[in-house]
C-alpha cells in the first residue's frame, strides 16, 4: 500500500512539473492534477493539502537535484574561470528540462515562506560556490558580483525560453563571454 501511495505521489509531482512548465503556476490546480493523473480530486487532497504544499514538495525534490547538476559541473572545472563558465553553461543546458522549467515557474510565483526558504537554501549553496570562484579571481565584491552574474544567467534563461532569434548555444556563449570578460566580449 505504501508503495502504491509513493507511486501516486510521484505521478502527482510529475503532473505538477508538466503543468508548471506548460502554463506556469496558474496552470497548477487540483482539478488539472486530478485530470492528468486520473485520480479523483478528493484523492489529490489526500496527498497534498494545498497548491503551496505541492510547490513546496517540488522545491524539496527538484531544486536540490538541479543544484547538484550545476555543482558537479563546477567541481569538474579546474580554474576559477572554468568554474564560472560551468556554472553558467550547466544552468543554461538545463533550460529544456521540465524540472528546471518547473523550478523557474515556481521561482517566479508568489510562494509561501516554506517553499521560498527551500529554494533559497538550495540556491545559497550554488551562490556560495560562485562567490568562492569570484573571490579566487580576486574580485573585491564577490557576493555582489555573484548576484549580478546570476542575473545574467536568468536573463539568458528567459532568452532561451522565448525560443526566438538566437540559438541556445549562441546565447550560452554570449552569456559566458559577458560574465567572464564584461562588455568587451
C-alpha positions as CSV (number, residue, x, y, z in Angstrom):
1,X,0.0,0.0,0.0
2,X,2.8,2.4,1.0
3,X,4.5,1.7,-2.4
4,X,1.2,2.5,-4.2
5,X,1.0,5.8,-2.3
6,X,4.6,6.6,-3.3
7,X,3.8,5.9,-6.9
8,X,0.7,8.1,-6.8
9,X,2.6,10.9,-5.1
10,X,5.3,10.6,-7.8
11,X,2.7,10.8,-10.6
12,X,1.2,13.9,-9.0
13,X,4.6,15.6,-8.8
14,X,5.3,14.7,-12.4
15,X,1.9,16.1,-13.5
16,X,2.6,19.2,-11.5
17,X,6.0,19.6,-13.3
18,X,4.3,19.3,-16.7
19,X,1.5,21.8,-15.7
20,X,4.1,24.3,-14.4
21,X,6.4,24.0,-17.4
22,X,3.4,24.4,-19.8
23,X,1.5,27.1,-18.2
24,X,3.2,28.5,-15.1
25,X,1.8,28.5,-11.6
26,X,-1.7,29.4,-12.8
27,X,-1.9,26.1,-14.6
28,X,-1.2,24.2,-11.4
29,X,-4.7,23.4,-10.0
30,X,-6.1,20.4,-8.2
31,X,-8.7,19.7,-11.0
32,X,-5.8,19.8,-13.5
33,X,-3.7,17.4,-11.3
34,X,-6.7,15.1,-11.0
35,X,-7.3,15.1,-14.7
36,X,-3.6,14.5,-15.6
37,X,-3.3,11.6,-13.1
38,X,-6.7,10.1,-13.5
39,X,-7.3,10.4,-9.7
40,X,-10.4,11.9,-8.2
41,X,-10.0,15.4,-7.0
42,X,-10.7,14.3,-3.4
43,X,-7.7,11.9,-3.8
44,X,-5.4,14.7,-4.7
45,X,-6.3,16.3,-1.3
46,X,-5.2,13.1,0.4
47,X,-1.7,13.7,-0.8
48,X,-1.4,17.5,-0.7
49,X,-3.5,19.9,1.4
50,X,-2.9,22.8,-0.9
51,X,-1.2,24.1,-4.1
52,X,1.5,25.5,-1.8
53,X,2.2,22.0,-0.4
54,X,2.7,20.7,-4.0
55,X,5.0,23.5,-4.8
56,X,7.0,23.1,-1.6
57,X,7.5,19.4,-2.2
58,X,8.6,20.0,-5.8
59,X,11.1,22.5,-4.4
60,X,12.3,20.0,-1.9
61,X,12.7,17.3,-4.5
62,X,13.7,19.0,-7.7
63,X,15.7,22.1,-6.7
64,X,18.5,20.0,-5.0
65,X,18.8,17.7,-8.0
66,X,19.1,20.7,-10.3
67,X,21.6,22.4,-8.0
68,X,23.6,19.2,-7.7
69,X,24.0,19.1,-11.5
70,X,25.4,22.6,-11.6
71,X,27.6,21.9,-8.6
72,X,29.0,18.7,-10.2
73,X,29.8,20.6,-13.4
74,X,31.6,23.3,-11.3
75,X,33.6,20.7,-9.3
76,X,34.9,19.1,-12.5
77,X,36.3,22.5,-13.6
78,X,40.0,23.3,-12.8
79,X,40.2,27.1,-12.7
80,X,38.0,29.8,-11.2
81,X,37.1,30.9,-14.8
82,X,36.2,27.4,-15.8
83,X,34.1,27.0,-12.7
84,X,32.2,30.2,-13.6
85,X,31.8,29.0,-17.1
86,X,30.5,25.6,-15.9
87,X,28.0,27.4,-13.6
88,X,26.6,29.5,-16.5
89,X,26.6,26.7,-19.1
90,X,25.1,24.0,-16.9
91,X,22.2,26.2,-15.8
92,X,21.5,27.1,-19.5
93,X,21.8,23.4,-20.6
94,X,19.1,22.6,-18.1
95,X,16.6,25.1,-19.6
96,X,14.8,22.5,-21.7
97,X,14.5,20.1,-18.7
98,X,10.9,20.0,-17.3
99,X,12.3,20.0,-13.7
100,X,14.2,23.2,-14.4
101,X,11.2,24.8,-16.2
102,X,9.0,23.9,-13.2
103,X,11.6,25.4,-10.8
104,X,11.7,28.6,-12.9
105,X,7.9,28.9,-12.9
106,X,7.9,28.3,-9.1
107,X,10.6,30.9,-8.5
108,X,8.7,33.5,-10.5
109,X,5.5,33.0,-8.4
110,X,4.2,34.1,-5.1
111,X,5.5,31.4,-2.7
112,X,4.8,30.7,0.9
113,X,7.7,31.2,3.2
114,X,8.5,27.4,3.5
115,X,8.9,27.0,-0.3
116,X,10.9,30.2,-0.6
117,X,13.2,29.0,2.2
118,X,13.9,25.7,0.4
119,X,14.7,27.5,-2.8
120,X,16.9,30.0,-1.0
121,X,18.8,27.1,0.7
122,X,19.4,25.2,-2.5
123,X,20.3,28.4,-4.4
124,X,22.5,29.5,-1.5
125,X,24.9,26.6,-1.9
126,X,25.3,27.4,-5.6
127,X,25.8,31.1,-4.9
128,X,28.4,30.2,-2.3
129,X,30.4,28.2,-4.8
130,X,30.3,31.1,-7.3
131,X,31.2,33.6,-4.7
132,X,34.3,31.5,-3.9
133,X,35.3,31.3,-7.6
134,X,34.9,35.1,-7.9
135,X,36.9,35.6,-4.7
136,X,39.7,33.3,-6.2
137,X,39.7,35.6,-9.2
138,X,40.5,38.5,-6.9
139,X,37.0,40.1,-7.1
140,X,36.7,42.8,-4.4
141,X,32.9,42.4,-4.2
142,X,32.4,38.6,-4.8
143,X,28.9,38.4,-3.3
144,X,27.5,41.3,-5.3
145,X,29.3,40.0,-8.4
146,X,27.6,36.6,-7.8
147,X,24.2,38.2,-7.7
148,X,24.8,40.2,-10.8
149,X,26.2,37.1,-12.6
150,X,23.1,35.1,-11.6
151,X,21.0,38.0,-13.1
152,X,22.8,37.5,-16.4
153,X,22.1,33.8,-16.2
154,X,18.4,34.4,-15.5
155,X,18.2,36.8,-18.5
156,X,19.9,34.2,-20.7
157,X,17.4,31.5,-19.4
158,X,14.5,33.8,-20.4
159,X,16.0,34.4,-23.8
160,X,16.3,30.7,-24.4
161,X,12.8,30.1,-23.2
162,X,11.4,32.6,-25.7
163,X,12.7,30.3,-28.4
164,X,13.2,33.1,-30.8
165,X,16.1,34.8,-32.6
166,X,19.4,33.2,-31.5
167,X,20.2,29.5,-31.0
168,X,20.6,28.4,-27.3
169,X,24.4,27.8,-28.0
170,X,24.9,31.3,-29.1
171,X,23.0,32.7,-26.1
172,X,25.2,30.4,-23.8
173,X,28.4,31.5,-25.5
174,X,27.4,35.2,-25.2
175,X,26.4,34.8,-21.6
176,X,29.7,33.2,-20.7
177,X,31.7,35.9,-22.6
178,X,29.7,38.6,-20.7
179,X,30.3,37.2,-17.2
180,X,34.0,36.4,-17.9
181,X,35.0,39.4,-19.9
182,X,32.3,42.0,-19.4
183,X,31.1,44.2,-22.3
184,X,34.5,43.8,-24.1
185,X,33.2,40.3,-25.3
